Amino acid sequence: MRYPSKRRHYPTAATKITTLCRHLRPLDWPNKRLSRLALLAAVVVAPIHAQAVLPAAIQKALARADLTEADISIVITPVGDKTASRLPTPIQVIDSNESDSQSASTIVSEHPVINASTDTISSDPSHQSSLMTIEQRTIEKHEQKIHAYTDDPYTYQSVESIPTVIPDESQHTLTQNAKAQSNASTDKNAIKISFSPLLNHQSDIPRTPASTMKLVPSFIALDTLGADFVWHTRVYHTGLVIGDRLYGDLIIQGSGDPKMTHDRLKQLLYKVQASGIRHIDGDIIIDSAVFNNVSKDPAAFDNSPLRPYNASPDGFLVNFSTIGIKTYPQDNGQASVTYKPRLANYQLPATINTRAASCGQASYSLAPQWQNTQLVLNASLPESCGEHVFYVAYPNAKEFAAHVIATKWQALGNTLGGQVVSQETPYDMTKTTKRAHGLTAIAMSPLPMVSYPSLNLTEQIHDINHFSNNVMAEQVALSIGAYDKERLTHSTPSSTTATNPSSHEASTNNEVDNKVAAVKSSGKKADSLYQFGKPATTDYPAALQTINQWWQTNLSTPPPHLTNGSGLCRECTITAANLSELLTYAYSRPNFDTYVDSLGVAGVSGTIAAHSDRLPESAATGRAWIKTGTLNNVTSMAGYVKGLSGQDYVVVGIINTEQALNPYAARPVLDAMLDWTAQR
């Protein structure tokens, strides 16, 4: 139960003093610490008019949520040119009875436009633009179908690659952004200065951002690695292949691929089979050394170790270390249970008792527990759940990968004489096999027998921001440290890396091609390429240092304080000014179309789809591309809004409070921020 707050809405200067005192603790950037006295003095001497007065709509929303102005930071900044917007086509959400009388190519907004400088209402037709239309019932059916089928809609959509309701999401902005992208490419080092902020309230206070922190590594990865960057998982072998039998070990060299789903793993193993190996006398060795010491206690954050959002990153992450459990109620008081993926050498119950009850959340009803050799379902399933799927994270990423690989290899009709061994150290290339039955054995195949590319970074970033996938965000953040060209070559300045995102990939591929040619032309015994071209082993301190270096090179605000890449942390802090500067910088970069398309659309898709339910008449519906964040006592939104005047805006709002807070009750405050911005 939350007790009513007794705090008053203090005058502006007092509010600033109170807020700064409450938030002194998070100011732990290196060499950026200030004493309480210095900060207090700075506030006292600052002119009172420097603190923005919040719009009435936001103030009312704060009061309804029992919050004060001290609890929120907001920055709203115009960017770009009305005649050359870089944002996607706005979406008009219409009722079904309107669909026959309005055309998707000619519908214009009927909302009045509020002049940003005078707050007066106008209706300038020159700023009206064509809209894409989606019926409200299409959105509702899509959401209802997913939520009725699974307790974890975002994991479901990410694992199964379920499309959103927006058709050709990555294509509808391509033409629109082509000219702007071409112009941006001509001077990649230029930073376009935006207008002065339209609203700036407590923007320099470090706050806990929750999942809006994902905006940081996802854009830095795009800017350094490039939208077309892919991870390559390579497969080698020791010993000899005679017929379709390998007398040796198979080595899978993990690359940090964020989305090696169980289906993609099956494709990888099928390529191994297609290369001529169906029977392995030795072991399958998983080398996940690209990421070092990144495993975490899945219960440490919120004591919910089974939740997929708590899964640990890994150099060879399989299916987010998550299993889908699907139930099928029968007529005999039981339900059958299936699993995707299945786990070799691990017992999974095939049936469970049912009981008369409302479905609620099946995952809570079943109360699953991972034990050493079996999964135990501790409770009966409400029979009203029907056909239902929910997701449970396995507590150890390396064990999970080993179980799944063994299952997939055998499912292809292959055999394995040894075991699947997952390790965080590179395979010993000097090791020779003793299983060759007198034949001369070679230590390692000189070339990879399979090099399996991941989905490109564009597709990965979409899942991270649209569905707020934590473990994928961590994989990408770590990959920035592993694949950053400066760390690999020790010769290219970071500014060059940022302006030529694909240079590392092209350079590495050329070097590999040259090495391959040398191996083929040499008559001597070739060294293995196992370690050649492999990214540097990285850990979180090294990856976060690389992110900080990029920030200091390209932006002017102090870097945020990160401990991981997902925002699933209490000690992480960022200011609204940080996020605003990052989003403004991203707006002028060549890969902006990929970045903005990864965000949810207000009232339409992603984690901001419920915006129109909370604020049905919002002008921001279909006109705001937003990443949200939610933790206990934290709610946040950041992204872009296309105003009804045609002006593009960067918007950032972060709410932190020390009072007991239902973050969903506070979300309407930020909805009001989006609505107010869209009316400009």
N, C-alpha and C positions, 0 to 999 in steps of 0.2 A: 504494500500500500504506500502511496506517495502522499506525504503531508503537504498541505498548502504552503507555498512560500510566503514569508513575511517581508521579503525584501521590497523596497520601494524603487520606483524608477528615478534614480538620482539625476541631478543636473549633469550636463555633459562632462565637465572637468572632473567632477567627483567620480563619475562612472569610469572614466579612463584610469584614475588612480586606483580604484577598487579592482578593476580588471587586471591591470598590470601587476599589482601585488599578488593576485591569485595565480597569475601565470608566470611568475618569476622562475619557478622550479624548472619548467621545460627548457629554459634558455641555457642549453649546455653545449652550444657549438664551440669548437676549439677556438681560442683567442677572441671570442665574441662576448665574453661574460661581462656584465655590468653589475655594479652594486645596486642594492635596493635604493640607497640614498640618491645615487646618480640618476636612476630611472625616475624616481619620485620628483626630483628637481626638474628633470626634463619635461615632465608632464605639467608641473605647476607653472613654469615659465612659458609653456606653449600657449599660443592664443586659443581661446575657447572656440572661435569660429573654425579652427582647423578640423574639428571633429564634425563629420557630416551628420545632419539630422536625417534619421531614417524616414522613408515615406510612410504615410499614414497606414497603408495597407499592410506593410511589414510590421509596424508597431502594433496594430490590432492583432495580427497573427501571433506575435510574441506574447501579448497579454492572454490570448486564449490558451496558449501553451504553458502559461505560468512561467515565462522566461523574461529576462530583462535585456536591455541593450548591451549589457556587459557580457552576455553569454554568446554573442554572435560577432563574427567578422565577415564583412561583405566587401567585395570589389566588383564593380561593373564598369567595363571600359569599352568604348567604341573602337572598332578596328576596321581597317580596310576602307573601301570606297563603295558607296551605294550603287554605282554603275558597274562595279566589277566584283561582286560578292564571290567569296570562295566557299561559302556554305552550300550544302546540297539543296535540292529543290524542296521547299516546304511541303508539308503534307496536310491536306484538308481532310479531317475526319467528319464524315457525313452520316446522317441517319439514312436507313435503307429507302425511305420514301422520297428522299431527295435525289437518289442516284439516277433516276430516269430524266430529270429535268436539268441536270448540270453536267458539263463535260469536264473530264479530267484535265484537258489542255486549256480550258478557258475560265475555270473557276477562279475568282479573286476574292480576297478576304473582305468581309463586310464589317470587320471591327473598326471602330474609329481609331485614328492615329493620334497619339498624344505627343505634342511637340516637346522634345527633351529639354529645351531651355526655358520654355514658358509654362509648361504643363497645361497648355490649352489644347482643345480637341480640334482636329482638322481631318479632312478627307481628301487628300491630294491624290488624284487618280494616277499621277505620273509614277507613284511609288508602288502601284499594285503590280503583282507579278503572277504568272501562271503557277498553279499548284498541282501536285500529284494528289489523287484522292484515294482514300481507303474507307470502306464502310465500317461503322462502329461495330456492327454485328460480326464482321470478319475478325476484328481484333478480339472481341469477347469470346467468340467460338474457339479461336486459337488458344487463348489463355485458359479457358475452361477445360478444353480437351487435355492440355498439358497438366494442369493442376489436379484434374481428376485421376490422371494416370500415375502421377508420381508425387512424392513428398518433396522432391528436390528438383524443381523444374530447370534450374540453370545447369546443374550437373548433367541432367538428362539431355538437354539441348546441345551441350558441348560434347558429350561422349558420343551421342548418336548423330551429331551434325544436323539437327532439326532446323530448317530455315525459318527465319522470322517472317512476319506478314508483309515486310517491305519487299516488293519485287525488284530483282536485279539491283540490290542495294549498292554494290560496288560500281555498277555501270552508270547509274543515273547521274552521278556527279562527274563522270570522266570528261564528257564534253564541256561541261560547265567550268571545270577546273583546268582544262588543257591550256588555255591562254594564260591564266594566272600562273600556272606551274612553269610554263615556258619563260615567262618574264622573271619569275623567281630564280630560275636556273641560270639566267644570264649573269647574275651577280649574287652568288650563293653566300658570300660573306656579309652581304648587307643585311642589317637588321632594320626592318621598317618600324619606325616609331609610331605608336598608336596615339590617339587623342588622349587628353587628360581624362581621368576617371569620371564617369557620370555620377558614381556613388562610391565613396571610400570610407569605410567604417572599421576602425581597429584592425587595419590590414597587416600591421607589423607584429601582431601578437602570435607567438608560436602556439599552435593548437594541435590536438590529435586529429588527424584527417580521416581515419578509417580507410575505406577502399578508394577514396579519391587519390590516395597516394599512388595507385596503379598508373595514373597519368604520367608519372615521372619516368619510371623505367621503360614503359611502353613507347613513349616518344623518343627517349634517348636511344633506344635500340633501333628505331626507325631511322634516326638521324645519323647513326654511326654505322650500322650494318646494312641498312637499305631495305626497302619494302619487299624485295625479291629474295632476300637472304634465306638460305635453307641450311638445316643441320644435316650432316651426312653420317649415318650409322654404318660402319664398315665391318665386314665379316672376313676373318682369316682362318687358316687352319694350320696345325702342325702335322707332322707325319706324311703319309702318302695316301692318295686316293686310288684304289684299285677297283675297277668296275664302278659300282655305286656305293662302295663302302669306304669310309674314312678310317684308316688305322692311325688315329691321333685324336687331338682335341679340336673342337670348333671354338673360335674366339669371337665374341661379339663386342666390338669397341663402341661403347656408348658415346653420344655426342652432346647430350643435354637436351635432346628433342623434347619440347614441352608437350607434344600431343602424339605420343606413340600409343594410340588406342589399341585394344586387343585385336581389332580387325586389321590395323596397319601392321601389327606384329606378325599376324598370320601371313600377310603379303611378304614381309621380310623373309620369313622362314620358307615360304614357297619359292622365293628366288634362290635360296640356298639349295633347295631340292632340285630346282630346275637347272642349277649349275652342275648337277651330277651326283650329289651326295644324298643318300636316303638312309644309310645306316652308319652310325657313329660308334666305334668301339671305345672311344675315350669319353671325355666330359665335354659339356658345353660350358664355356667360361664367359661370364659377363664382366667386362672391364668397365666400371663406372667411375674411373679415376679422374675424369674431366672435372668433377665437382668433389671437393675434399671436405669432409667433416661438416656436411650441411644437414644431416639428419637431426630431428628435434623430437622432443617428447610430445606426442599428439594431444596429451591431456593438459599440457602446461598452460595453455592460454585460457581455456574456459572449462576445463574438465569434461570435454566432449570429444574423446579420442576417436569415436566412430564417424564423426562428421567429415565428409570429404574436404571441406574447407580447411581442415587441420592437417591434411596430408603433408608429408615432408617432400622437399625436392630431392632429386637424385640424378646422377649422371646417366642412368638408363631407367627413366621413369616409364612404367607401363600402366596405361589406363588410369592415370592419376592415383595409382595404388588403391583403386576403388572397384568394388564388385557390385553389380546390379542384381538385386534379389526380387524375383517376380513371383507373385502368388496367383493361383487359379482356384477359387473356391469350388468344392464338389458338393454332392448331395448327401454325403455320409458323415457330416460333421467334421470334415477335414478339408484342407486345401493342399493342393500340390505346389511344390516350390521348385523353381529352376534358377540357375545362376549364369551370369554372363560377366566375365569369363569364368569358366570352371577352373578349379585348382587341383593339379595333380598331387597325389599323395596327401590329400587332405579330405577329411570327411565332412560332407555338407548334407544336412537333413533333406529328404525328398518330400516329406509331408509335415503338416502341422495342424493341430486341432483348431477348430473355429468356435466362436461363441456369438450369441446374439448381442450386438452392440453397434453403436455408430462407428464409422471408420476412424475418424480423427486422423491421426498420423500412424500409419502401419509400422513405421520404424520404432516408434515408442511402444506400440502394442507388442511387438515381437521381442524387444529387448535383447538383441543379439549380443553374444560374447564370443570373442576369438580365444580359443584355447590352443594348447600345443599342437594337437593333431586333429581338432575338429571345431566346427562352428556350432554353438549351442543357441537355440531359440528358446527363450525362457518363458514365454507366455503364449496364450492362444490368440488367434487372429480374428478380429471382428468380421463376421461373414458379410457385412455390407460393403466391405472394401472392394469386392469384385476382383477383376483382373487389375493388378496394381504392381508398380515397381518402385522400389526405393533403393538408395545407395548407401553402402557402408564402406568406410575406409579400413584397409588392412594396416595394422600398426607398424609394419616394417617393409619399406619399399623394396629392399633387395630380396627378401624372402618372397614377397609377392611376385616379383618379376620371375624368380626361379620357378615357382609353382605354375605360372601361366605359360612360360616357355615350354616346360615339359609337357603340359597339356596340348599346346598347339602343335608341337613337333610330332607327337604321337597321333593327333587327330588327322594329320596329313598322310598317315600310313607309314610313317618312318619309325625307326627304332633307335634307342639310345642305350649303350652298354654301361656307361658311367652315370654321372649325376650332373645336375645343373648347379654351377657354383657361381655365386655373385660376389664380387670383391671390389674394394675401392683402391686397389693397386694394379698397375699395369701388368699384363701377362709377362712372365719371364721368357724373353725371346731366345734365351740360350738353352731352354729346357728341351730335351729330346725325348721322344716317345719310346717306350719299351714294348709297344704293342704291335710293332711292324713285322713280327715273326721272322726275324733274320734279314729283312729287307733294309737297305740303307735308308734311314729316316732323316728328313731335314727338319730343322727346328721351327721354321715358320714360313708360310707361303710368301714369296717375294711381293706379290700383289694381292690386294683384297679381292676375294672371289665375288663379293657383293658390296656395292656402295649404294645404300638406300636413302634417298633424299626425303626430308620431312615435308610437310605442308609449309608454304612460304610464310614469312613473317607477317605479311598482310593478313592471312587467314588466322594466324595464331593471335595477333593483336585483337582481332574482332572478338574472339572468345574471351580474352582477358577482360576487356572493357565492357562488352555487351552483357556477358553473363557473370562478370566479376569473379573469374576463376583465379583463386589464390595461388595454387601450386604452379599453374602455368606462368603467372606473373613472377614468381620466384625463379622459375627456370630461365625466363628471359633476363631478369636482372643479373643472375649469375653468368649467363651467356655473354652479357656485355663485357664482363671481366675476362671471360675465357677467349673471346674472339676479337676483342679490340685490337686493331692493327698495331697501334703503338706498343702494346705489351708484347706482341709477337715479333715485330721486326726491330724494335728499339731504335728506330730511325725516322719514323714518320710522325710529324707533330700532330697533336690531337685536332687542330683546326683543319688539317688536310683530311683527316678521317671524317670529320663532320660534313665537309663539303663534297666528299666523293664516297658515298655510302657503300657502293658496290666494289670499291677498289680492292678491299681485302679479299673478298671472295674470288675476284678475277685473278689477283696475284697468286693466291694459294693454288688455285686450279692450274694456272700456267706452270707453277713450280712442280706440281704433282705430275703434270703431263710430261715435262722435261725429264723428271726422274724415271717415269715409266719408260720413256723412249731409251734412256740410258741403260736401263735394266734389260730391255729387249735386245739392244744392239751389242751388249757386252757378252763375251764368251765366258766370262768368269762367273763364279757363284755370286748371286746377287744378294745384297742386304735386303731385309724386309722393309716395306714401307709402313710397317705397323706404327712406328712412332713419327714417321715423316708427315708433316702437314697437320699433325694432331694439335688441337688448341691447347694452350697452356693450362695446366691444372690450376683451378682457382677455388677460392673459398669466399665466404661472405665479406670479410674485411677487405680483401683485394677487389672484389666486385664493387663494393660501395665506395671504395677509394676512386675507382675509375669513373663512377657516376659523379662523384664530387668534382673530379678534375674536369669533366665535361661541363658541369654547371659553372665552375669558376671561369672556364674559357669562353663560354658563350653568353652568360647572363650576368647581371650586376648585383642581384640580391644574394645574401649569404645562402649557401646550400642548405636544404632541409636536413633534418637529422633522421636518418633511416637506420633501422636494424635489420630490415628485410625488404623485399620488393613488393609486397602485397598490401601493406597497411594493416595487417592483422597483428597489431602491436599497440601497447599502451605508451611505451616510451618514445615512439616515433613522433616527431613534431614537424609541422610545416606552417608557414604563414599564408594568409590569403594573397599577400603580395607575391610570394614565391610562385604559387600556382597561376596567378594572373600573368606574371611575366613569362612563365613557361608556355602557357596557352597562346599568349600574344606572339611570342617568338615562333611557335609552331605554325601559326596562321600564315606566315610568310615563307615557309619552307616547302621544298618540292614534294615531300611526302605527306602534306597536310590532308589531301583527300582520303588517304588510307587511315589517317589518324581520326578524322572526324567521323568517317563511316563506321569506325569501331564503337562509337558511343551509342547509347540507347536514345531513342527519340521520344520526347515527352508525350505521354498519352498513347503511344503506339507500340513500342517494343523495348526490350531490355529491362533493366532494373528501374527505369523511370516510367514504365508503361502505366502504372496506376495513378499517374499525375492527374489525368482527367477524371478519375473517380473521386479524388480528393478535392479537386477544384474544377467542376464540370464546365464552367464558362471561361476557363483560362485561355487567354490569347496565345499562350506559349505552346498549346497542344499542336504537335506537328511542326513546330518552329524552333525547338530547342534540342540540342544534341548534348546529352548530359551523362556524366559518370557520377553515381551516387556512392555514399559511404555510410555504414551503419555499425555502431558498436553501442554497448550500454553507455549512456550519457553522452553519446556522440552521434551527430547526424550531419551530413555534408553533401553538397552538390557543386560540381564544377564542369564547365564546358562552354558551349556557344549558343547564342540566341540570335535569330534573325528578327529584328524589329519590324513592325508593320510599316514603318517608314521606308524600309529597304536597308537600313543600317545594320551591320553585323556587330555583335557585342561578345566580349569575353565576360563570363559571369563566374564568380566564386563565392560560395557561402559556407561557412563552417560554424557549427554550434557545438560548444563544449560547456558543460555545467557540472559543478560539484554536487548539485542537488540530485536526488533520485529522479531519473528521467526516462520516460518511455520514448525512445528515439522516433518511433512512428508517430507519436502524438506531436512531436516537434517538426516533423517533415512538412506540414502545411506552411510553416514559416518560410521555408525555402521555395515551396510552390508559389507563394505570394511574390517572392523575389523574381522568379522566372516570368510570372504573369506581368508584373510591373515593367520588367525589361522589354518583353515582347510588345507592349503597347507603345513603346517609344518610337 
